[in-house]
């Protein structure tokens, strides 16, 4: 059975984005930023919606730019890659060995 949408205004909205907007409504009283946003968006004209689309895409680009310039985040990514390499290598080697055994077994 499909999960029931919390807000009927989001019923046919893609799940990927719907869940993000629904999480904004998780205040104790069930209201939040998403309620305000949904109301404003539904009452907007086409021109206002175009302006909102530009604004939110510009904001997203700013977040992406800041993320890409974040040296602490980059250092953490490098550390994660280095720390996980031994596991990735071990998994690859064991998978290759198992697949070779399957290959040999099929030829018996």
C-alpha positions, -999 to 999 in steps of 0.1 A, spaced: 0 0 0 13 34 -9 23 58 19 -3 84 25 8 120 17 6 142 48 -4 173 29 -31 168 1 -15 197 -18 15 175 -24 -5 143 -34 7 142 -70 41 159 -64 72 137 -70 81 118 -39 117 128 -41 108 164 -35 76 159 -16 94 143 14 117 174 17 87 197 18 69 175 43 99 175 66 96 212 69 62 208 84 74 187 114 70 213 140 51 203 172 19 220 159 22 205 124 29 238 108 61 252 94 79 269 65 65 244 40 29 254 48 37 291 42 56 282 10 29 260 -4 3 287 2 24 314 -14 33 292 -44 -3 281 -50 -15 317 -49 12 331 -71 8 343 -107 29 328 -135 53 358 -133 57 354 -96 63 317 -100 90 324 -126 106 348 -102 105 323 -74 120 296 -96 149 319 -105 154 329 -68 154 292 -56 178 281 -83 201 310 -75 200 301 -38 208 265 -47 237 276 -69 250 296 -39 249 266 -16 267 245 -42 294 272 -47 298 274 -9 300 236 -6 326 234 -33 347 262 -16 345 245 18 380 234 26 370 215 58 345 195 37 371 188 11 396 176 37 369 153 52 362 139 17 399 131 12 402 116 46 371 94 40 385 82 7 418 74 22 403 56 52 379 36 31 405 25 5 415 -6 24 379 -18 26 372 -11 -11 403 -30 -21 395 -59 1 360 -61 -12 372 -60 -49 399 -86 -43 375 -110 -26 348 -105 -52 373 -112 -79 385 -143 -62 349 -156 -57 340 -149 -93 371 -168 -104 360 -197 -84 326 -196 -100 342 -194 -134 364 -225 -127 334 -243 -112 313 -238 -143 341 -254 -164 341 -286 -143 
